Amino acid sequence: MKGTYFGAMGFSQLGSVIGPWAGGVCIDLLGPNRPSLIFSVLAGMTLLGMPLSAYAYRQVRTAAHSTPEMEKTL
């Protein structure tokens, strides 16, 4: 269980790497003189990610409620 936890913690650092890279690609492709277009693309990506985040939250909450009490203490 601990290996899974620490393995999953590595994914939290992934956004710190991908975020600046994606922003640089966005600026390269769309140009720095179109900030409203870049903002629109980023806002669209955020809106697309919200349902995925809600789905993951529901999955974690359901798994936590279905886990026996003894496993919660590990």
Phi, psi and omega in degrees: 000321181294324179297320178295318180298310182290329175295319179291330178297332178296331180291335179293333179279345182297321179296330178292338179266315185286326183303303179296324178296314180296322177296319178295319177296318179300314179294320179296318183283320186263342179089143182287350182271009178233067184295327181292326178291318178297316178298320179297319178296315180294321178295320178296320178295322178295316180296325177290330180280339182297315177296325178294320178294319178295320178297315179296321179298316179297321180295317180293317180296319178294318179295323180292325180283336182267355180279131177299154183303323183295323181287335180294331182282344180284000000 
